[in-house]
């Protein structure tokens, strides 16, 4: 504020100087003899008017300006020093007389002080201008530089000359504030307490008086606020503390925590307003801090005692208040954050423990998402989205998602989440729009991020993806790719590498089919059937878990196999193809009925059915020797054809023993002309789940070994513990590795000579290039 | 399969067939045509990339190499090996590349 004023002053000052010099040119700038007492008498009369803000006519002002100049350059001796001393004397007397008036008006001390201060400080500014020449030519030249002040020892600062404005303020400080300070501060504090009690106070006076402590040090660049702080602020803060300690005590008796918080928040905001009304901006935070200490920090136990109930009963308004108050004190929020975390965790665990019925995966995922979105919404709206609470939400959700339903078996969540995604990505989805499916898949990533065992999820996900891709029942390839990309974003390229390869295999296969058909045409060959193939990359597909039954390829397909083998060998070097019968299927048309049916069936079913092209009746033994199918697999597939009424078991026995004779049902009818014989996909057995978990363990070992190699290659030599830590931090994004597994992997890598125990230190390893 | 047809099998005309095959959706898996699934140098399956390539995310480039002795390894494992000893680690014959997978 006063900087602004200074700027204005300067502008005025220059204007005056210009007119002064214009005058001088007409008169004389030359030093001349001057009678000091006569000239001083004129100056004194004017100065008296200036300091009391009486009217001073412009010409008089200009003359005095010249008089100051004349004294400063007087001949033979400049009279500047004398002028300075006389002015100082005058100001001292003036202030002393003002002090007497102010001091005697005890009832009205503040108002009187304020009135005179307003007048005096303004007048001092004008005087400073009037003495412009003295200031710039005499005082500034004698003044010690900042460097002198910093390094010059033993300089008596009292002897320092001051510019007239500064001198005036200094005199005010010495002769007015110093003797009056006890009373002044006492009364200020009383007035402010009145204001706190809701009584009327004069803001302009209080602010003006308080501000005079700062203003009076205007020229003191280094310790501008020192007087204000020593004289007033320190006492004020003590008083504030005392006052609010009492208030807090008063509020505490007979009120609920909720009411207490409401009142406190009101008082805090009132006090902030009050600071702005009366104080220097440098005090705002200190006052607020003091109040927070008295209202919040002193009563933390009381406030904390309320957190448990408040959070559990979801009293939003109280939570908002509690947050507002507790965040202001160091470590105040910790307990509330913990309560919120516990509450979310309890709510979530409760929600997922209540799920029953068929659709466990969907119920699980949607319960977790519901809890997550409910609390994240609450944190955003009620707790300002504070990072500490978001962190608590994350911790709680992670505990919920990774909780084990049964301590003896591995956590179900990764499997359920994968199944949930499978349900969404399968074409059969019940009446959900594309964007709905998309939204739900996006949301599933929220749960995914909380999974500890992401690799278990990946294992199940890839199995289901394989099924969807091979059976061609994905909603769309775009949706599949989008989901793989989401997982990639969440967990990295390596994580989705195999999923990507599966996806790519399917796309590349389309290319193979096209090229193969062209190749066939070029070679003038024909298969006579519609042939379509997926060529999968071994290793990328999770197919090796169940041992499929062997199968003699039906005659009708031999050419297809032979031709495609030739085609593939021509195109690729060093690759061999293995036909995965358990995954093939085909379409067969019936030719023996009036109506022609098109039947979709599995490769095994097809192999059985096609045998009947050669004979009307076949025994189980004959079928077995032709197809070479394993007994169990054969029985199931024949049974499925019997169940579909395509084949008739002529013996009528339940058991399909080798002697049982079968024949085609020549009277077969079906309402549909195109249908599918339900394939005997076994339900996912407990065994399969176990196998999946075992496979995950194998993958983990490989992953850990790769991680160790990577780390060791970069670091060359590493202590055992550091290596373990690095490995854990690198793999945490996927799973939490057990220390014993890491140790085993290190041993294996030592055996394989990737790394070696260091010769220099016992617990150190080195990388072998 | 000739015997399954019995008396009328091979002689029967297509028109007399009870079932005619319309469409076959086949699934096959490709792998490197190797005698041993595991690379003897790095002890990782040849269908998977070797550990060094896995560590550097170069799975796609990690192919198999066959020597004249018909033994096969990861190409990158073998190229490191021959710098020290130009013999097949399995049979100690001099290492001559027969073919490289693609």
Interface residues (C-beta under 8 A of the other chain):
Chain A: X470 X472 X493 X494 X497 X529 X530 X531 X532 X533 X534 X535 X536 X537 X538 X539 X541 X543 X552 X554 X555 X556 X557 X560 X561 X564 X568 X572 X573 X574 X575 X576 X577 X578 X579 X580 X583 X584 X585 X586 X587 X588 X589 X590 X591 X592 X598 X606 X609 X610 X611 X612 X613 X614 X615 X618 X622 X625 X626 X664 X702 X705 X706 X707 X709 X710 X713 X752 X754
Chain B: X1 X3 X4 X5 X6 X8 X9 X12 X15 X16 X17 X18 X19 X20 X21 X22 X23 X24 X25 X26 X27 X28 X29 X30 X31 X32 X33 X42 X43 X44 X45 X47 X48 X51 X52 X54 X55 X56 X57 X59 X64 X66 X72 X99 X100 X101 X102
